[in-house]
Amino acid sequence: MKRLAVIGIGSWGSRVAREAAILLKNGAIDSLSLCDIKKEKMDAFKRNNSELLKDISGISFHSNADSVVKGGIDFAHICTQNSAHLEVASLMVKNKIPFIVEKPVSDKISEVNAMEKLIKANKGLVAKNGLIFRFDNSIKEAKKLYKNDLGKVHFLRFYWEFARDYMPNVDIIWDLMPHLIDIFHFITNEESHFVAGIKTQFRRKNDSELATIILETQSGVKGVFNISWFSSRKNRIIEIFGEKKMLRADILEQSITLFDSKDINRSDTVQVAKNNTIADELTNLINDAQSGKNTVNNIEIGIGIAKYLDLIDKKSKPI
């Protein structure tokens, strides 16, 4: 059986749930359980996806994770608030249900450590972190070009910006940097250390809304990360500066352009096969659960990133 659950139907969870419903419609899974403790979120999902859902059978709706497990599932994607990640993941581990838990694993280091202990005690279970950009074809293509075409690379620059309404208890470093750290390590195939960071906020007292972070790999490649919830447009841009070529990747468009480092007016468009990263991540969970493998986005990677985030957050200077 291929019985999938999506637990937490908020902003991101509703997108995952929609893609899961399409998988069900196309016969890739046998049933789908959707769960949120807030009825208004479930009602909003049903209302916003009424056209899709009217032709699909095999979906059940739940108000708590225990009900989902009792109903019978084979794998789960946990999209709850960070504060519930450990609790729901523990329920999955207890019932030996393979799962993805969204990033960060937790924004509390005590819970990150508890998750690590839980996973180590259950090594055979397929457990993943929501490091979705590992499935993005433009990121995978950038990784190949980094290795083969750019020459010696000096640094990567990341622009992750958009306008976001105030959300209590959400810090931009913990919210956006998990992806960017992972992309940086994934493309360079290296770990990194903290160099410098500044952070600030305008609508709150504690949680940051804008930051610039600098990291450096073991071989000396620097990553410069500009993240902001104050922007007139949504940007997901990566620039990689090599001695032969410069790469610019627009992750929203899944497009890549290469520039001659000695003549910036000379450029070439790289063909990228656009893909549905959410569907591919869910499919990977299903395949790994059936094979017993734990490929691409193993939760141990996410645990390491969460520990790194704690250090970055503490060392970045408030301004």
Backbone torsions as a table, in degrees:
resi	resn	phi	psi	omega
1	MET	NA	151.5	176.0
2	LYS	-125.8	83.2	-176.8
3	ARG	-108.4	111.9	-173.8
4	LEU	-104.7	145.3	172.8
5	ALA	-124.8	142.4	169.4
6	VAL	-117.2	119.1	-174.7
7	ILE	-112.3	114.0	-173.8
8	GLY	103.5	106.1	-174.1
9	ILE	-115.9	50.9	176.4
10	GLY	-87.8	-147.4	-176.4
11	SER	-57.6	-52.3	179.7
12	TRP	-81.3	-41.9	-178.2
13	GLY	-59.0	-32.9	178.9
14	SER	-67.6	-32.3	176.8
15	ARG	-70.6	-41.8	176.9
16	VAL	-63.6	-42.6	-179.6
17	ALA	-62.4	-38.7	178.3
18	ARG	-63.7	-45.2	178.7
19	GLU	-65.5	-35.4	176.7
20	ALA	-65.1	-38.3	177.8
21	ALA	-64.0	-37.1	177.8
22	ILE	-67.9	-38.3	174.7
23	LEU	-59.4	-41.9	178.0
24	LEU	-63.9	-44.8	-180.0
25	LYS	-60.2	-36.4	-177.8
26	ASN	-87.6	1.1	176.1
27	GLY	84.3	11.2	-179.4
28	ALA	-77.4	-23.4	173.5
29	ILE	-131.3	163.9	-175.5
30	ASP	-94.7	-29.5	178.4
31	SER	-157.1	163.2	-178.0
32	LEU	-138.9	125.8	174.5
33	SER	-108.8	126.7	178.6
34	LEU	-113.5	137.8	-172.5
35	CYS	-141.0	133.8	168.1
36	ASP	-154.5	141.3	-178.8
37	ILE	-73.6	-17.2	-179.1
38	LYS	-101.9	114.5	-177.5
39	LYS	-58.9	-35.3	-177.0
40	GLU	-65.1	-30.5	177.4
41	LYS	-70.8	-40.7	177.9
42	MET	-66.7	-41.4	178.7
43	ASP	-62.4	-40.6	178.9
44	ALA	-64.2	-40.5	178.3
45	PHE	-62.8	-45.0	179.6
46	LYS	-62.1	-41.9	-178.4
47	ARG	-67.3	-43.7	-176.7
48	ASN	-74.2	-17.8	-177.8
49	ASN	-122.9	26.0	-175.1
50	SER	-59.2	-38.0	-178.2
51	GLU	-65.0	-41.1	178.3
52	LEU	-69.3	-45.4	-171.9
53	LEU	-72.2	-24.0	-174.6
54	LYS	-64.7	-22.5	-177.6
55	ASP	-103.7	9.5	-175.8
56	ILE	-117.4	131.3	171.4
57	SER	-110.2	159.2	178.7
58	GLY	99.8	13.4	177.4
59	ILE	-106.4	130.4	174.5
60	SER	-117.8	151.5	-176.2
61	PHE	-119.8	137.2	-173.3
62	HIS	-136.8	157.1	179.8
63	SER	-110.2	-1.4	174.8
64	ASN	-154.1	154.4	-173.9
65	ALA	-68.4	-31.6	177.8
66	ASP	-59.9	-40.5	178.2
67	SER	-62.9	-37.8	178.5
68	VAL	-62.5	-47.4	-178.3
69	VAL	-64.3	-42.9	-179.9
70	LYS	-64.1	-29.8	179.5
71	GLY	-73.0	-17.8	177.7
72	GLY	97.6	108.0	176.3
73	ILE	-138.1	159.4	-180.0
74	ASP	-109.4	-21.5	177.4
75	PHE	-160.4	158.0	-174.8
76	ALA	-142.7	148.3	171.3
77	HIS	-115.6	116.5	-175.9
78	ILE	-93.5	114.0	-177.0
79	CYS	-122.4	27.6	-179.3
80	THR	-73.6	178.0	170.3
81	GLN	-61.7	153.9	-177.2
82	ASN	-53.1	-36.4	-175.7
83	SER	-64.6	-18.6	-179.4
84	ALA	-103.0	-2.3	-175.9
85	HIS	-57.1	-49.7	-176.3
86	LEU	-63.3	-43.5	-178.1
87	GLU	-61.6	-47.9	-177.1
88	VAL	-71.9	-39.0	177.2
89	ALA	-62.1	-38.8	178.0
90	SER	-62.1	-37.6	177.1
91	LEU	-64.4	-41.2	178.2
92	MET	-64.5	-44.8	180.0
93	VAL	-61.7	-44.0	-179.9
94	LYS	-57.9	-35.4	-177.9
95	ASN	-100.7	10.5	176.4
96	LYS	55.6	44.4	-179.8
97	ILE	-105.2	117.5	176.3
98	PRO	-58.0	145.3	-174.1
99	PHE	-154.0	158.8	163.2
100	ILE	-109.6	134.7	169.9
101	VAL	-115.1	135.3	-176.0
102	GLU	-64.8	161.8	177.9
103	LYS	-83.9	154.1	-15.3
104	PRO	-70.6	161.9	176.3
105	VAL	-50.0	-43.6	170.4
106	SER	-163.6	158.5	173.9
107	ASP	-101.8	15.0	174.1
108	LYS	-121.6	122.9	-173.1
109	ILE	-63.0	-30.8	177.5
110	SER	-63.3	-37.8	179.1
111	GLU	-75.5	-32.2	174.3
112	VAL	-61.4	-45.1	179.2
113	ASN	-64.7	-38.2	178.3
114	ALA	-66.2	-38.9	177.2
115	MET	-63.9	-42.1	179.3
116	GLU	-60.9	-44.1	178.8
117	LYS	-62.8	-41.3	179.7
118	LEU	-62.4	-45.1	-177.9
119	ILE	-68.6	-41.3	179.2
120	LYS	-62.9	-32.2	179.5
121	ALA	-78.6	-9.0	-178.1
122	ASN	-135.0	54.9	-171.4
123	LYS	-56.9	-31.6	-174.9
124	GLY	-76.0	-12.5	-174.9
125	LEU	-82.7	135.7	175.4
126	VAL	-73.7	112.9	-179.2
127	ALA	-134.5	130.9	-172.1
128	LYS	-130.5	159.2	174.1
129	ASN	-111.7	150.7	-173.8
130	GLY	-75.9	57.4	179.6
131	LEU	-89.1	70.0	-165.3
132	ILE	-67.9	-25.0	-176.3
133	PHE	-71.6	-12.4	172.0
134	ARG	-65.4	-17.9	179.2
135	PHE	-97.3	-4.4	-175.8
136	ASP	-79.2	124.0	-176.2
137	ASN	-64.0	-30.0	178.0
138	SER	-69.9	-34.4	176.2
139	ILE	-68.9	-43.2	179.6
140	LYS	-63.8	-38.1	177.9
141	GLU	-68.3	-40.1	177.1
142	ALA	-60.8	-37.5	177.6
143	LYS	-61.7	-43.8	178.2
144	LYS	-63.6	-44.9	-178.7
145	LEU	-65.9	-38.3	177.2
146	TYR	-56.7	-42.4	-176.1
147	LYS	-74.5	-36.0	-166.0
148	ASN	-113.5	-23.8	-165.0
149	ASP	-122.9	-16.1	-169.1
150	LEU	-92.7	-12.4	-171.5
151	GLY	77.8	-165.7	179.5
152	LYS	-64.1	126.4	-177.9
153	VAL	-98.7	135.4	-179.2
154	HIS	-99.8	-41.7	178.1
155	PHE	-161.0	161.6	175.0
156	LEU	-118.2	141.3	178.4
157	ARG	-121.4	134.0	-178.4
158	PHE	-119.2	130.4	172.3
159	TYR	-117.3	108.5	178.8
160	TRP	-122.4	97.4	-170.2
161	GLU	-139.7	143.0	169.9
162	PHE	-168.4	164.4	178.0
163	ALA	-84.4	123.1	-178.8
164	ARG	-131.5	133.4	176.4
165	ASP	-65.1	158.4	179.4
166	TYR	-59.3	129.8	175.1
167	MET	-126.5	119.0	-178.1
168	PRO	-65.4	143.5	174.4
169	ASN	62.9	26.6	174.8
170	VAL	-122.0	120.7	-178.6
171	ASP	-104.7	135.1	-174.1
172	ILE	-64.1	-32.7	178.7
173	ILE	-65.1	-45.3	179.7
174	TRP	-73.0	-25.3	-176.8
175	ASP	-84.8	-43.8	-173.8
176	LEU	-102.5	-34.3	-175.2
177	MET	-65.6	-26.6	176.1
178	PRO	-53.8	-44.6	178.7
179	HIS	-64.6	-45.1	-172.4
180	LEU	-70.6	-38.9	174.1
181	ILE	-59.9	-45.7	-178.0
182	ASP	-64.7	-43.0	177.8
183	ILE	-61.4	-44.3	180.0
184	PHE	-57.8	-48.9	-179.7
185	HIS	-68.7	-37.1	-178.4
186	PHE	-65.8	-46.1	-178.5
187	ILE	-69.0	-45.3	-176.0
188	THR	-81.9	-16.6	-175.7
189	ASN	59.2	35.1	178.5
190	GLU	-138.8	156.9	168.5
191	GLU	-84.5	171.7	-178.7
192	SER	-140.8	170.2	174.0
193	HIS	-127.9	159.0	-178.6
194	PHE	-74.4	135.5	176.2
195	VAL	-110.2	-54.0	-177.7
196	ALA	-161.4	160.9	177.0
197	GLY	-167.1	144.4	171.1
198	ILE	-128.8	152.8	-178.7
199	LYS	-150.1	154.6	178.5
200	THR	-156.8	172.0	178.9
201	GLN	-149.8	159.1	-177.9
202	PHE	-127.6	-30.9	-173.3
203	ARG	-107.0	8.3	-176.0
204	ARG	-152.1	171.1	-176.6
205	LYS	-93.4	-33.4	-170.2
206	ASN	-116.8	-53.5	-171.1
207	ASP	-75.8	133.4	-176.5
208	SER	-73.8	150.4	178.2
209	GLU	-123.0	-9.5	-178.2
210	LEU	-151.7	136.8	-179.5
211	ALA	-156.0	153.7	168.6
212	THR	-126.7	124.8	-175.7
213	ILE	-123.6	140.8	173.7
214	ILE	-121.9	126.4	176.5
215	LEU	-121.9	162.9	180.0
216	GLU	-142.0	133.9	179.3
217	THR	-76.6	173.2	-179.7
218	GLN	-63.3	-28.7	-179.4
219	SER	-91.5	0.9	174.9
220	GLY	98.5	8.4	176.5
221	VAL	-80.2	126.6	-177.7
222	LYS	-95.1	147.5	172.0
223	GLY	-118.4	125.8	178.7
224	VAL	-112.1	122.1	-172.0
225	PHE	-117.6	116.5	176.0
226	ASN	-108.6	112.7	-177.5
227	ILE	-124.6	136.6	-174.5
228	SER	-156.3	144.1	170.4
229	TRP	-102.9	16.7	175.9
230	PHE	-123.1	96.7	-178.4
231	SER	-154.8	145.3	179.0
232	SER	-77.4	-13.2	178.4
233	ARG	-148.1	159.5	178.8
234	LYS	-84.7	124.9	179.5
235	ASN	-124.5	135.6	171.2
236	ARG	-136.2	80.3	-171.4
237	ILE	-117.6	136.6	172.0
238	ILE	-124.3	129.2	174.1
239	GLU	-118.9	133.1	179.7
240	ILE	-122.0	123.3	-173.7
241	PHE	-105.3	107.6	176.9
242	GLY	-111.3	165.2	-178.5
243	GLU	-69.4	-29.0	178.3
244	LYS	-92.3	-48.0	-175.5
245	LYS	-139.4	155.4	172.4
246	MET	-112.1	137.0	-179.0
247	LEU	-111.9	135.4	173.1
248	ARG	-124.8	119.9	180.0
249	ALA	-114.4	125.4	172.5
250	ASP	-99.0	104.8	-172.0
251	ILE	-73.1	-29.1	176.3
252	LEU	-64.2	-39.0	-179.2
253	GLU	-90.3	-10.0	-172.8
254	GLN	51.7	53.2	-178.8
255	SER	-129.6	150.6	-179.6
256	ILE	-134.8	136.0	173.2
257	THR	-123.4	135.5	175.7
258	LEU	-105.7	135.6	178.6
259	PHE	-118.7	144.4	173.1
260	ASP	-71.3	123.5	-176.0
261	SER	-64.4	-23.0	-179.5
262	LYS	-95.4	-14.1	177.7
263	ASP	-146.1	91.5	-172.4
264	ILE	-63.2	-16.4	179.1
265	ASN	-77.9	-12.7	177.2
266	ARG	-95.0	120.9	-177.1
267	SER	-144.4	159.1	176.7
268	ASP	-137.9	140.3	175.1
269	THR	-88.0	130.9	178.5
270	VAL	-94.0	130.4	179.0
271	GLN	-73.5	124.1	178.1
272	VAL	-123.7	126.1	176.0
273	ALA	-77.1	108.9	-177.7
274	LYS	-65.4	141.7	-178.5
275	ASN	-137.7	161.5	178.4
276	ASN	-91.6	100.0	-172.5
277	THR	-67.4	-35.2	179.7
278	ILE	-65.4	-47.6	179.3
279	ALA	-62.1	-40.1	-179.4
280	ASP	-67.5	-37.1	178.1
281	GLU	-66.1	-43.2	177.5
282	LEU	-63.3	-42.1	179.6
283	THR	-63.4	-38.5	177.1
284	ASN	-63.3	-40.6	176.5
285	LEU	-59.2	-47.8	-178.6
286	ILE	-61.4	-47.2	-178.8
287	ASN	-64.3	-42.8	-179.8
288	ASP	-68.7	-36.2	177.9
289	ALA	-61.7	-36.3	-178.6
290	GLN	-79.1	-31.0	-178.6
291	SER	-91.1	-18.7	-176.8
292	GLY	84.3	3.1	177.3
293	LYS	-84.7	168.1	178.7
294	ASN	-139.2	75.2	-170.8
295	THR	-95.0	167.0	168.3
296	VAL	67.4	-65.7	-171.7
297	ASN	-126.0	48.7	176.6
298	ASN	-50.6	137.1	-176.7
299	ILE	-61.2	-23.9	179.2
300	GLU	-61.8	-32.1	175.2
301	ILE	-63.4	-45.8	-179.3
302	GLY	-64.8	-34.6	177.4
303	ILE	-65.2	-43.0	177.3
304	GLY	-62.3	-40.4	179.2
305	ILE	-65.2	-41.3	-179.7
306	ALA	-62.9	-38.4	176.3
307	LYS	-65.4	-40.1	178.2
308	TYR	-64.1	-41.1	178.4
309	LEU	-58.8	-40.1	179.4
310	ASP	-60.2	-42.1	178.4
311	LEU	-66.6	-46.3	-179.5
312	ILE	-59.3	-45.8	-179.2
313	ASP	-61.4	-42.8	-177.9
314	LYS	-70.5	-34.1	-175.8
315	LYS	-88.8	-18.9	178.9
316	SER	-69.5	137.7	-173.8
317	LYS	-86.9	123.8	173.7
318	PRO	-68.2	139.8	177.6
319	ILE	-129.5	NA	NA
